[in-house]
Amino acid sequence: MDVAVWAAYLGAGLGAGLATIGAGIGIGNIAAAASEATGRQPEASGDIRTTALIMSALIEGVALFAVVTCFLLQGK
């Protein structure tokens, strides 16, 4: 196997893994902040939940884009 092909596979795997880890950390931080905010102001829980879901969706979108980009670059 050519070294360039091996390096492309390794880079794609590492990039996809780092994107997934980053998304997990980001969503964990959002969940922690939303839980704390709900504990401080229970009457605003609906607004907090909505904002947390929107932010989680944006993070997942960026992570998905990064993973797809890694796998597309793997084939080049």
mmCIF file of the N, C-alpha and C atoms, coordinates in Angstrom:
data_MODEL
# 
_entry.id   MODEL 
# 
loop_
_atom_site.group_PDB 
_atom_site.id 
_atom_site.type_symbol 
_atom_site.label_atom_id 
_atom_site.label_alt_id 
_atom_site.label_comp_id 
_atom_site.label_asym_id 
_atom_site.label_entity_id 
_atom_site.label_seq_id 
_atom_site.pdbx_PDB_ins_code 
_atom_site.Cartn_x 
_atom_site.Cartn_y 
_atom_site.Cartn_z 
_atom_site.occupancy 
_atom_site.B_iso_or_equiv 
_atom_site.pdbx_formal_charge 
_atom_site.auth_seq_id 
_atom_site.auth_comp_id 
_atom_site.auth_asym_id 
_atom_site.auth_atom_id 
_atom_site.pdbx_PDB_model_num 
ATOM 1   N N  . MET A 1 1  ? 0.844   -1.169 0.000  1.00 0.00 ? 1  MET A N  1 
ATOM 2   C CA . MET A 1 1  ? 0.000   0.000  0.000  1.00 0.00 ? 1  MET A CA 1 
ATOM 3   C C  . MET A 1 1  ? 0.894   1.239  0.000  1.00 0.00 ? 1  MET A C  1 
ATOM 4   N N  . ASP A 1 2  ? 0.528   2.193  -0.819 1.00 0.00 ? 2  ASP A N  1 
ATOM 5   C CA . ASP A 1 2  ? 1.288   3.425  -0.956 1.00 0.00 ? 2  ASP A CA 1 
ATOM 6   C C  . ASP A 1 2  ? 1.195   4.249  0.336  1.00 0.00 ? 2  ASP A C  1 
ATOM 7   N N  . VAL A 1 3  ? 2.265   4.950  0.655  1.00 0.00 ? 3  VAL A N  1 
ATOM 8   C CA . VAL A 1 3  ? 2.313   5.745  1.883  1.00 0.00 ? 3  VAL A CA 1 
ATOM 9   C C  . VAL A 1 3  ? 1.275   6.865  1.844  1.00 0.00 ? 3  VAL A C  1 
ATOM 10  N N  . ALA A 1 4  ? 1.044   7.458  0.683  1.00 0.00 ? 4  ALA A N  1 
ATOM 11  C CA . ALA A 1 4  ? 0.067   8.543  0.576  1.00 0.00 ? 4  ALA A CA 1 
ATOM 12  C C  . ALA A 1 4  ? -1.346  8.039  0.863  1.00 0.00 ? 4  ALA A C  1 
ATOM 13  N N  . VAL A 1 5  ? -1.657  6.839  0.406  1.00 0.00 ? 5  VAL A N  1 
ATOM 14  C CA . VAL A 1 5  ? -2.982  6.264  0.661  1.00 0.00 ? 5  VAL A CA 1 
ATOM 15  C C  . VAL A 1 5  ? -3.131  5.976  2.150  1.00 0.00 ? 5  VAL A C  1 
ATOM 16  N N  . TRP A 1 6  ? -2.081  5.415  2.743  1.00 0.00 ? 6  TRP A N  1 
ATOM 17  C CA . TRP A 1 6  ? -2.118  5.121  4.174  1.00 0.00 ? 6  TRP A CA 1 
ATOM 18  C C  . TRP A 1 6  ? -2.294  6.404  4.982  1.00 0.00 ? 6  TRP A C  1 
ATOM 19  N N  . ALA A 1 7  ? -1.579  7.459  4.591  1.00 0.00 ? 7  ALA A N  1 
ATOM 20  C CA . ALA A 1 7  ? -1.675  8.733  5.296  1.00 0.00 ? 7  ALA A CA 1 
ATOM 21  C C  . ALA A 1 7  ? -3.066  9.350  5.125  1.00 0.00 ? 7  ALA A C  1 
ATOM 22  N N  . ALA A 1 8  ? -3.670  9.184  3.961  1.00 0.00 ? 8  ALA A N  1 
ATOM 23  C CA . ALA A 1 8  ? -5.023  9.703  3.735  1.00 0.00 ? 8  ALA A CA 1 
ATOM 24  C C  . ALA A 1 8  ? -6.031  8.982  4.624  1.00 0.00 ? 8  ALA A C  1 
ATOM 25  N N  . TYR A 1 9  ? -5.913  7.679  4.740  1.00 0.00 ? 9  TYR A N  1 
ATOM 26  C CA . TYR A 1 9  ? -6.801  6.921  5.614  1.00 0.00 ? 9  TYR A CA 1 
ATOM 27  C C  . TYR A 1 9  ? -6.616  7.329  7.072  1.00 0.00 ? 9  TYR A C  1 
ATOM 28  N N  . LEU A 1 10 ? -5.380  7.486  7.488  1.00 0.00 ? 10 LEU A N  1 
ATOM 29  C CA . LEU A 1 10 ? -5.089  7.881  8.856  1.00 0.00 ? 10 LEU A CA 1 
ATOM 30  C C  . LEU A 1 10 ? -5.615  9.286  9.144  1.00 0.00 ? 10 LEU A C  1 
ATOM 31  N N  . GLY A 1 11 ? -5.389  10.205 8.224  1.00 0.00 ? 11 GLY A N  1 
ATOM 32  C CA . GLY A 1 11 ? -5.869  11.566 8.400  1.00 0.00 ? 11 GLY A CA 1 
ATOM 33  C C  . GLY A 1 11 ? -7.383  11.646 8.447  1.00 0.00 ? 11 GLY A C  1 
ATOM 34  N N  . ALA A 1 12 ? -8.045  10.876 7.588  1.00 0.00 ? 12 ALA A N  1 
ATOM 35  C CA . ALA A 1 12 ? -9.508  10.881 7.585  1.00 0.00 ? 12 ALA A CA 1 
ATOM 36  C C  . ALA A 1 12 ? -10.048 10.305 8.889  1.00 0.00 ? 12 ALA A C  1 
ATOM 37  N N  . GLY A 1 13 ? -9.450  9.245  9.361  1.00 0.00 ? 13 GLY A N  1 
ATOM 38  C CA . GLY A 1 13 ? -9.899  8.652  10.616 1.00 0.00 ? 13 GLY A CA 1 
ATOM 39  C C  . GLY A 1 13 ? -9.670  9.565  11.803 1.00 0.00 ? 13 GLY A C  1 
ATOM 40  N N  . LEU A 1 14 ? -8.488  10.178 11.863 1.00 0.00 ? 14 LEU A N  1 
ATOM 41  C CA . LEU A 1 14 ? -8.203  11.092 12.964 1.00 0.00 ? 14 LEU A CA 1 
ATOM 42  C C  . LEU A 1 14 ? -9.097  12.333 12.906 1.00 0.00 ? 14 LEU A C  1 
ATOM 43  N N  . GLY A 1 15 ? -9.288  12.866 11.719 1.00 0.00 ? 15 GLY A N  1 
ATOM 44  C CA . GLY A 1 15 ? -10.150 14.043 11.580 1.00 0.00 ? 15 GLY A CA 1 
ATOM 45  C C  . GLY A 1 15 ? -11.589 13.757 11.981 1.00 0.00 ? 15 GLY A C  1 
ATOM 46  N N  . ALA A 1 16 ? -12.107 12.616 11.546 1.00 0.00 ? 16 ALA A N  1 
ATOM 47  C CA . ALA A 1 16 ? -13.478 12.253 11.906 1.00 0.00 ? 16 ALA A CA 1 
ATOM 48  C C  . ALA A 1 16 ? -13.592 12.024 13.410 1.00 0.00 ? 16 ALA A C  1 
ATOM 49  N N  . GLY A 1 17 ? -12.597 11.393 13.988 1.00 0.00 ? 17 GLY A N  1 
ATOM 50  C CA . GLY A 1 17 ? -12.624 11.147 15.423 1.00 0.00 ? 17 GLY A CA 1 
ATOM 51  C C  . GLY A 1 17 ? -12.552 12.437 16.233 1.00 0.00 ? 17 GLY A C  1 
ATOM 52  N N  . LEU A 1 18 ? -11.681 13.347 15.831 1.00 0.00 ? 18 LEU A N  1 
ATOM 53  C CA . LEU A 1 18 ? -11.575 14.619 16.540 1.00 0.00 ? 18 LEU A CA 1 
ATOM 54  C C  . LEU A 1 18 ? -12.841 15.462 16.397 1.00 0.00 ? 18 LEU A C  1 
ATOM 55  N N  . ALA A 1 19 ? -13.463 15.416 15.226 1.00 0.00 ? 19 ALA A N  1 
ATOM 56  C CA . ALA A 1 19 ? -14.713 16.157 15.035 1.00 0.00 ? 19 ALA A CA 1 
ATOM 57  C C  . ALA A 1 19 ? -15.809 15.591 15.941 1.00 0.00 ? 19 ALA A C  1 
ATOM 58  N N  . THR A 1 20 ? -15.844 14.282 16.072 1.00 0.00 ? 20 THR A N  1 
ATOM 59  C CA . THR A 1 20 ? -16.846 13.651 16.920 1.00 0.00 ? 20 THR A CA 1 
ATOM 60  C C  . THR A 1 20 ? -16.594 13.967 18.396 1.00 0.00 ? 20 THR A C  1 
ATOM 61  N N  . ILE A 1 21 ? -15.342 13.915 18.809 1.00 0.00 ? 21 ILE A N  1 
ATOM 62  C CA . ILE A 1 21 ? -15.008 14.238 20.202 1.00 0.00 ? 21 ILE A CA 1 
ATOM 63  C C  . ILE A 1 21 ? -15.341 15.699 20.498 1.00 0.00 ? 21 ILE A C  1 
ATOM 64  N N  . GLY A 1 22 ? -15.014 16.585 19.573 1.00 0.00 ? 22 GLY A N  1 
ATOM 65  C CA . GLY A 1 22 ? -15.323 18.002 19.763 1.00 0.00 ? 22 GLY A CA 1 
ATOM 66  C C  . GLY A 1 22 ? -16.818 18.257 19.883 1.00 0.00 ? 22 GLY A C  1 
ATOM 67  N N  . ALA A 1 23 ? -17.604 17.573 19.063 1.00 0.00 ? 23 ALA A N  1 
ATOM 68  C CA . ALA A 1 23 ? -19.060 17.739 19.140 1.00 0.00 ? 23 ALA A CA 1 
ATOM 69  C C  . ALA A 1 23 ? -19.589 17.218 20.470 1.00 0.00 ? 23 ALA A C  1 
ATOM 70  N N  . GLY A 1 24 ? -19.049 16.108 20.937 1.00 0.00 ? 24 GLY A N  1 
ATOM 71  C CA . GLY A 1 24 ? -19.480 15.568 22.226 1.00 0.00 ? 24 GLY A CA 1 
ATOM 72  C C  . GLY A 1 24 ? -19.164 16.513 23.376 1.00 0.00 ? 24 GLY A C  1 
ATOM 73  N N  . ILE A 1 25 ? -17.987 17.103 23.344 1.00 0.00 ? 25 ILE A N  1 
ATOM 74  C CA . ILE A 1 25 ? -17.609 18.061 24.394 1.00 0.00 ? 25 ILE A CA 1 
ATOM 75  C C  . ILE A 1 25 ? -18.506 19.292 24.333 1.00 0.00 ? 25 ILE A C  1 
ATOM 76  N N  . GLY A 1 26 ? -18.762 19.792 23.132 1.00 0.00 ? 26 GLY A N  1 
ATOM 77  C CA . GLY A 1 26 ? -19.611 20.972 22.984 1.00 0.00 ? 26 GLY A CA 1 
ATOM 78  C C  . GLY A 1 26 ? -21.029 20.734 23.465 1.00 0.00 ? 26 GLY A C  1 
ATOM 79  N N  . ILE A 1 27 ? -21.611 19.601 23.109 1.00 0.00 ? 27 ILE A N  1 
ATOM 80  C CA . ILE A 1 27 ? -22.974 19.296 23.535 1.00 0.00 ? 27 ILE A CA 1 
ATOM 81  C C  . ILE A 1 27 ? -23.016 19.053 25.042 1.00 0.00 ? 27 ILE A C  1 
ATOM 82  N N  . GLY A 1 28 ? -21.957 18.453 25.588 1.00 0.00 ? 28 GLY A N  1 
ATOM 83  C CA . GLY A 1 28 ? -21.892 18.277 27.035 1.00 0.00 ? 28 GLY A CA 1 
ATOM 84  C C  . GLY A 1 28 ? -21.863 19.606 27.768 1.00 0.00 ? 28 GLY A C  1 
ATOM 85  N N  . ASN A 1 29 ? -21.105 20.553 27.234 1.00 0.00 ? 29 ASN A N  1 
ATOM 86  C CA . ASN A 1 29 ? -21.068 21.891 27.841 1.00 0.00 ? 29 ASN A CA 1 
ATOM 87  C C  . ASN A 1 29 ? -22.422 22.588 27.752 1.00 0.00 ? 29 ASN A C  1 
ATOM 88  N N  . ILE A 1 30 ? -23.105 22.417 26.636 1.00 0.00 ? 30 ILE A N  1 
ATOM 89  C CA . ILE A 1 30 ? -24.435 23.011 26.484 1.00 0.00 ? 30 ILE A CA 1 
ATOM 90  C C  . ILE A 1 30 ? -25.399 22.404 27.495 1.00 0.00 ? 30 ILE A C  1 
ATOM 91  N N  . ALA A 1 31 ? -25.367 21.091 27.637 1.00 0.00 ? 31 ALA A N  1 
ATOM 92  C CA . ALA A 1 31 ? -26.272 20.429 28.575 1.00 0.00 ? 31 ALA A CA 1 
ATOM 93  C C  . ALA A 1 31 ? -25.992 20.865 30.016 1.00 0.00 ? 31 ALA A C  1 
ATOM 94  N N  . ALA A 1 32 ? -24.713 20.998 30.361 1.00 0.00 ? 32 ALA A N  1 
ATOM 95  C CA . ALA A 1 32 ? -24.368 21.436 31.716 1.00 0.00 ? 32 ALA A CA 1 
ATOM 96  C C  . ALA A 1 32 ? -24.856 22.858 31.968 1.00 0.00 ? 32 ALA A C  1 
ATOM 97  N N  . ALA A 1 33 ? -24.630 23.734 31.003 1.00 0.00 ? 33 ALA A N  1 
ATOM 98  C CA . ALA A 1 33 ? -25.060 25.123 31.174 1.00 0.00 ? 33 ALA A CA 1 
ATOM 99  C C  . ALA A 1 33 ? -26.588 25.235 31.216 1.00 0.00 ? 33 ALA A C  1 
ATOM 100 N N  . ALA A 1 34 ? -27.273 24.450 30.396 1.00 0.00 ? 34 ALA A N  1 
ATOM 101 C CA . ALA A 1 34 ? -28.739 24.489 30.387 1.00 0.00 ? 34 ALA A CA 1 
ATOM 102 C C  . ALA A 1 34 ? -29.302 23.949 31.699 1.00 0.00 ? 34 ALA A C  1 
ATOM 103 N N  . SER A 1 35 ? -28.690 22.910 32.229 1.00 0.00 ? 35 SER A N  1 
ATOM 104 C CA . SER A 1 35 ? -29.153 22.369 33.513 1.00 0.00 ? 35 SER A CA 1 
ATOM 105 C C  . SER A 1 35 ? -28.954 23.384 34.634 1.00 0.00 ? 35 SER A C  1 
ATOM 106 N N  . GLU A 1 36 ? -27.812 24.039 34.642 1.00 0.00 ? 36 GLU A N  1 
ATOM 107 C CA . GLU A 1 36 ? -27.549 25.045 35.661 1.00 0.00 ? 36 GLU A CA 1 
ATOM 108 C C  . GLU A 1 36 ? -28.505 26.226 35.526 1.00 0.00 ? 36 GLU A C  1 
ATOM 109 N N  . ALA A 1 37 ? -28.743 26.653 34.292 1.00 0.00 ? 37 ALA A N  1 
ATOM 110 C CA . ALA A 1 37 ? -29.647 27.787 34.074 1.00 0.00 ? 37 ALA A CA 1 
ATOM 111 C C  . ALA A 1 37 ? -31.077 27.434 34.477 1.00 0.00 ? 37 ALA A C  1 
ATOM 112 N N  . THR A 1 38 ? -31.499 26.207 34.204 1.00 0.00 ? 38 THR A N  1 
ATOM 113 C CA . THR A 1 38 ? -32.837 25.782 34.592 1.00 0.00 ? 38 THR A CA 1 
ATOM 114 C C  . THR A 1 38 ? -32.954 25.705 36.113 1.00 0.00 ? 38 THR A C  1 
ATOM 115 N N  . GLY A 1 39 ? -31.886 25.284 36.770 1.00 0.00 ? 39 GLY A N  1 
ATOM 116 C CA . GLY A 1 39 ? -31.899 25.253 38.229 1.00 0.00 ? 39 GLY A CA 1 
ATOM 117 C C  . GLY A 1 39 ? -31.979 26.646 38.831 1.00 0.00 ? 39 GLY A C  1 
ATOM 118 N N  . ARG A 1 40 ? -31.377 27.608 38.176 1.00 0.00 ? 40 ARG A N  1 
ATOM 119 C CA . ARG A 1 40 ? -31.398 28.979 38.699 1.00 0.00 ? 40 ARG A CA 1 
ATOM 120 C C  . ARG A 1 40 ? -32.720 29.693 38.408 1.00 0.00 ? 40 ARG A C  1 
ATOM 121 N N  . GLN A 1 41 ? -33.291 29.413 37.214 1.00 0.00 ? 41 GLN A N  1 
ATOM 122 C CA . GLN A 1 41 ? -34.557 30.040 36.823 1.00 0.00 ? 41 GLN A CA 1 
ATOM 123 C C  . GLN A 1 41 ? -35.484 28.995 36.223 1.00 0.00 ? 41 GLN A C  1 
ATOM 124 N N  . PRO A 1 42 ? -36.196 28.247 37.050 1.00 0.00 ? 42 PRO A N  1 
ATOM 125 C CA . PRO A 1 42 ? -37.070 27.187 36.532 1.00 0.00 ? 42 PRO A CA 1 
ATOM 126 C C  . PRO A 1 42 ? -38.184 27.699 35.629 1.00 0.00 ? 42 PRO A C  1 
ATOM 127 N N  . GLU A 1 43 ? -38.616 28.938 35.827 1.00 0.00 ? 43 GLU A N  1 
ATOM 128 C CA . GLU A 1 43 ? -39.713 29.459 34.997 1.00 0.00 ? 43 GLU A CA 1 
ATOM 129 C C  . GLU A 1 43 ? -39.285 29.699 33.551 1.00 0.00 ? 43 GLU A C  1 
ATOM 130 N N  . ALA A 1 44 ? -37.995 29.759 33.286 1.00 0.00 ? 44 ALA A N  1 
ATOM 131 C CA . ALA A 1 44 ? -37.498 29.973 31.923 1.00 0.00 ? 44 ALA A CA 1 
ATOM 132 C C  . ALA A 1 44 ? -37.034 28.676 31.268 1.00 0.00 ? 44 ALA A C  1 
ATOM 133 N N  . SER A 1 45 ? -37.468 27.545 31.795 1.00 0.00 ? 45 SER A N  1 
ATOM 134 C CA . SER A 1 45 ? -36.952 26.259 31.293 1.00 0.00 ? 45 SER A CA 1 
ATOM 135 C C  . SER A 1 45 ? -37.310 26.014 29.827 1.00 0.00 ? 45 SER A C  1 
ATOM 136 N N  . GLY A 1 46 ? -38.465 26.477 29.387 1.00 0.00 ? 46 GLY A N  1 
ATOM 137 C CA . GLY A 1 46 ? -38.850 26.279 27.983 1.00 0.00 ? 46 GLY A CA 1 
ATOM 138 C C  . GLY A 1 46 ? -37.929 27.010 27.030 1.00 0.00 ? 46 GLY A C  1 
ATOM 139 N N  . ASP A 1 47 ? -37.640 28.257 27.343 1.00 0.00 ? 47 ASP A N  1 
ATOM 140 C CA . ASP A 1 47 ? -36.733 29.050 26.508 1.00 0.00 ? 47 ASP A CA 1 
ATOM 141 C C  . ASP A 1 47 ? -35.315 28.482 26.534 1.00 0.00 ? 47 ASP A C  1 
ATOM 142 N N  . ILE A 1 48 ? -34.886 28.056 27.704 1.00 0.00 ? 48 ILE A N  1 
ATOM 143 C CA . ILE A 1 48 ? -33.541 27.486 27.830 1.00 0.00 ? 48 ILE A CA 1 
ATOM 144 C C  . ILE A 1 48 ? -33.434 26.199 27.023 1.00 0.00 ? 48 ILE A C  1 
ATOM 145 N N  . ARG A 1 49 ? -34.456 25.359 27.109 1.00 0.00 ? 49 ARG A N  1 
ATOM 146 C CA . ARG A 1 49 ? -34.458 24.098 26.374 1.00 0.00 ? 49 ARG A CA 1 
ATOM 147 C C  . ARG A 1 49 ? -34.414 24.343 24.872 1.00 0.00 ? 49 ARG A C  1 
ATOM 148 N N  . THR A 1 50 ? -35.204 25.303 24.403 1.00 0.00 ? 50 THR A N  1 
ATOM 149 C CA . THR A 1 50 ? -35.227 25.616 22.973 1.00 0.00 ? 50 THR A CA 1 
ATOM 150 C C  . THR A 1 50 ? -33.864 26.097 22.488 1.00 0.00 ? 50 THR A C  1 
ATOM 151 N N  . THR A 1 51 ? -33.260 26.992 23.247 1.00 0.00 ? 51 THR A N  1 
ATOM 152 C CA . THR A 1 51 ? -31.944 27.503 22.873 1.00 0.00 ? 51 THR A CA 1 
ATOM 153 C C  . THR A 1 51 ? -30.895 26.393 22.885 1.00 0.00 ? 51 THR A C  1 
ATOM 154 N N  . ALA A 1 52 ? -30.948 25.522 23.885 1.00 0.00 ? 52 ALA A N  1 
ATOM 155 C CA . ALA A 1 52 ? -29.989 24.417 23.969 1.00 0.00 ? 52 ALA A CA 1 
ATOM 156 C C  . ALA A 1 52 ? -30.155 23.454 22.787 1.00 0.00 ? 52 ALA A C  1 
ATOM 157 N N  . LEU A 1 53 ? -31.381 23.176 22.390 1.00 0.00 ? 53 LEU A N  1 
ATOM 158 C CA . LEU A 1 53 ? -31.600 22.282 21.241 1.00 0.00 ? 53 LEU A CA 1 
ATOM 159 C C  . LEU A 1 53 ? -31.086 22.897 19.942 1.00 0.00 ? 53 LEU A C  1 
ATOM 160 N N  . ILE A 1 54 ? -31.301 24.183 19.765 1.00 0.00 ? 54 ILE A N  1 
ATOM 161 C CA . ILE A 1 54 ? -30.813 24.858 18.560 1.00 0.00 ? 54 ILE A CA 1 
ATOM 162 C C  . ILE A 1 54 ? -29.288 24.832 18.518 1.00 0.00 ? 54 ILE A C  1 
ATOM 163 N N  . MET A 1 55 ? -28.655 25.139 19.640 1.00 0.00 ? 55 MET A N  1 
ATOM 164 C CA . MET A 1 55 ? -27.181 25.114 19.694 1.00 0.00 ? 55 MET A CA 1 
ATOM 165 C C  . MET A 1 55 ? -26.641 23.704 19.468 1.00 0.00 ? 55 MET A C  1 
ATOM 166 N N  . SER A 1 56 ? -27.305 22.703 20.022 1.00 0.00 ? 56 SER A N  1 
ATOM 167 C CA . SER A 1 56 ? -26.878 21.318 19.818 1.00 0.00 ? 56 SER A CA 1 
ATOM 168 C C  . SER A 1 56 ? -26.985 20.923 18.344 1.00 0.00 ? 56 SER A C  1 
ATOM 169 N N  . ALA A 1 57 ? -28.058 21.357 17.697 1.00 0.00 ? 57 ALA A N  1 
ATOM 170 C CA . ALA A 1 57 ? -28.230 21.043 16.279 1.00 0.00 ? 57 ALA A CA 1 
ATOM 171 C C  . ALA A 1 57 ? -27.142 21.713 15.439 1.00 0.00 ? 57 ALA A C  1 
ATOM 172 N N  . LEU A 1 58 ? -26.777 22.942 15.780 1.00 0.00 ? 58 LEU A N  1 
ATOM 173 C CA . LEU A 1 58 ? -25.720 23.626 15.040 1.00 0.00 ? 58 LEU A CA 1 
ATOM 174 C C  . LEU A 1 58 ? -24.374 22.924 15.223 1.00 0.00 ? 58 LEU A C  1 
ATOM 175 N N  . ILE A 1 59 ? -24.092 22.482 16.429 1.00 0.00 ? 59 ILE A N  1 
ATOM 176 C CA . ILE A 1 59 ? -22.836 21.761 16.670 1.00 0.00 ? 59 ILE A CA 1 
ATOM 177 C C  . ILE A 1 59 ? -22.826 20.444 15.915 1.00 0.00 ? 59 ILE A C  1 
ATOM 178 N N  . GLU A 1 60 ? -23.930 19.727 15.929 1.00 0.00 ? 60 GLU A N  1 
ATOM 179 C CA . GLU A 1 60 ? -24.005 18.459 15.193 1.00 0.00 ? 60 GLU A CA 1 
ATOM 180 C C  . GLU A 1 60 ? -23.838 18.680 13.695 1.00 0.00 ? 60 GLU A C  1 
ATOM 181 N N  . GLY A 1 61 ? -24.388 19.781 13.184 1.00 0.00 ? 61 GLY A N  1 
ATOM 182 C CA . GLY A 1 61 ? -24.240 20.082 11.761 1.00 0.00 ? 61 GLY A CA 1 
ATOM 183 C C  . GLY A 1 61 ? -22.792 20.324 11.381 1.00 0.00 ? 61 GLY A C  1 
ATOM 184 N N  . VAL A 1 62 ? -22.076 21.063 12.200 1.00 0.00 ? 62 VAL A N  1 
ATOM 185 C CA . VAL A 1 62 ? -20.659 21.327 11.937 1.00 0.00 ? 62 VAL A CA 1 
ATOM 186 C C  . VAL A 1 62 ? -19.857 20.033 12.027 1.00 0.00 ? 62 VAL A C  1 
ATOM 187 N N  . ALA A 1 63 ? -20.160 19.205 13.023 1.00 0.00 ? 63 ALA A N  1 
ATOM 188 C CA . ALA A 1 63 ? -19.448 17.934 13.179 1.00 0.00 ? 63 ALA A CA 1 
ATOM 189 C C  . ALA A 1 63 ? -19.725 17.007 11.990 1.00 0.00 ? 63 ALA A C  1 
ATOM 190 N N  . LEU A 1 64 ? -20.953 16.952 11.553 1.00 0.00 ? 64 LEU A N  1 
ATOM 191 C CA . LEU A 1 64 ? -21.289 16.113 10.398 1.00 0.00 ? 64 LEU A CA 1 
ATOM 192 C C  . LEU A 1 64 ? -20.570 16.605 9.153  1.00 0.00 ? 64 LEU A C  1 
ATOM 193 N N  . PHE A 1 65 ? -20.521 17.915 8.948  1.00 0.00 ? 65 PHE A N  1 
ATOM 194 C CA . PHE A 1 65 ? -19.805 18.481 7.814  1.00 0.00 ? 65 PHE A CA 1 
ATOM 195 C C  . PHE A 1 65 ? -18.325 18.108 7.869  1.00 0.00 ? 65 PHE A C  1 
ATOM 196 N N  . ALA A 1 66 ? -17.726 18.174 9.049  1.00 0.00 ? 66 ALA A N  1 
ATOM 197 C CA . ALA A 1 66 ? -16.312 17.828 9.197  1.00 0.00 ? 66 ALA A CA 1 
ATOM 198 C C  . ALA A 1 66 ? -16.059 16.353 8.906  1.00 0.00 ? 66 ALA A C  1 
ATOM 199 N N  . VAL A 1 67 ? -16.921 15.489 9.392  1.00 0.00 ? 67 VAL A N  1 
ATOM 200 C CA . VAL A 1 67 ? -16.750 14.048 9.164  1.00 0.00 ? 67 VAL A CA 1 
ATOM 201 C C  . VAL A 1 67 ? -16.907 13.717 7.687  1.00 0.00 ? 67 VAL A C  1 
ATOM 202 N N  . VAL A 1 68 ? -17.905 14.287 7.045  1.00 0.00 ? 68 VAL A N  1 
ATOM 203 C CA . VAL A 1 68 ? -18.122 14.032 5.612  1.00 0.00 ? 68 VAL A CA 1 
ATOM 204 C C  . VAL A 1 68 ? -16.929 14.558 4.798  1.00 0.00 ? 68 VAL A C  1 
ATOM 205 N N  . THR A 1 69 ? -16.437 15.723 5.159  1.00 0.00 ? 69 THR A N  1 
ATOM 206 C CA . THR A 1 69 ? -15.256 16.263 4.475  1.00 0.00 ? 69 THR A CA 1 
ATOM 207 C C  . THR A 1 69 ? -14.051 15.356 4.634  1.00 0.00 ? 69 THR A C  1 
ATOM 208 N N  . CYS A 1 70 ? -13.849 14.826 5.826  1.00 0.00 ? 70 CYS A N  1 
ATOM 209 C CA . CYS A 1 70 ? -12.720 13.902 6.045  1.00 0.00 ? 70 CYS A CA 1 
ATOM 210 C C  . CYS A 1 70 ? -12.836 12.680 5.157  1.00 0.00 ? 70 CYS A C  1 
ATOM 211 N N  . PHE A 1 71 ? -14.023 12.098 5.090  1.00 0.00 ? 71 PHE A N  1 
ATOM 212 C CA . PHE A 1 71 ? -14.169 10.893 4.284  1.00 0.00 ? 71 PHE A CA 1 
ATOM 213 C C  . PHE A 1 71 ? -14.113 11.173 2.779  1.00 0.00 ? 71 PHE A C  1 
ATOM 214 N N  . LEU A 1 72 ? -14.538 12.359 2.374  1.00 0.00 ? 72 LEU A N  1 
ATOM 215 C CA . LEU A 1 72 ? -14.406 12.712 0.956  1.00 0.00 ? 72 LEU A CA 1 
ATOM 216 C C  . LEU A 1 72 ? -12.946 12.937 0.585  1.00 0.00 ? 72 LEU A C  1 
ATOM 217 N N  . LEU A 1 73 ? -12.177 13.550 1.464  1.00 0.00 ? 73 LEU A N  1 
ATOM 218 C CA . LEU A 1 73 ? -10.755 13.761 1.200  1.00 0.00 ? 73 LEU A CA 1 
ATOM 219 C C  . LEU A 1 73 ? -9.986  12.461 1.223  1.00 0.00 ? 73 LEU A C  1 
ATOM 220 N N  . GLN A 1 74 ? -10.495 11.480 1.917  1.00 0.00 ? 74 GLN A N  1 
ATOM 221 C CA . GLN A 1 74 ? -9.835  10.172 1.966  1.00 0.00 ? 74 GLN A CA 1 
ATOM 222 C C  . GLN A 1 74 ? -9.771  9.540  0.578  1.00 0.00 ? 74 GLN A C  1 
ATOM 223 N N  . GLY A 1 75 ? -10.785 9.767  -0.230 1.00 0.00 ? 75 GLY A N  1 
ATOM 224 C CA . GLY A 1 75 ? -10.842 9.149  -1.545 1.00 0.00 ? 75 GLY A CA 1 
ATOM 225 C C  . GLY A 1 75 ? -9.995  9.865  -2.600 1.00 0.00 ? 75 GLY A C  1 
ATOM 226 N N  . LYS A 1 76 ? -9.474  11.029 -2.305 1.00 0.00 ? 76 LYS A N  1 
ATOM 227 C CA . LYS A 1 76 ? -8.711  11.806 -3.292 1.00 0.00 ? 76 LYS A CA 1 
ATOM 228 C C  . LYS A 1 76 ? -7.299  11.278 -3.432 1.00 0.00 ? 76 LYS A C  1 
# 
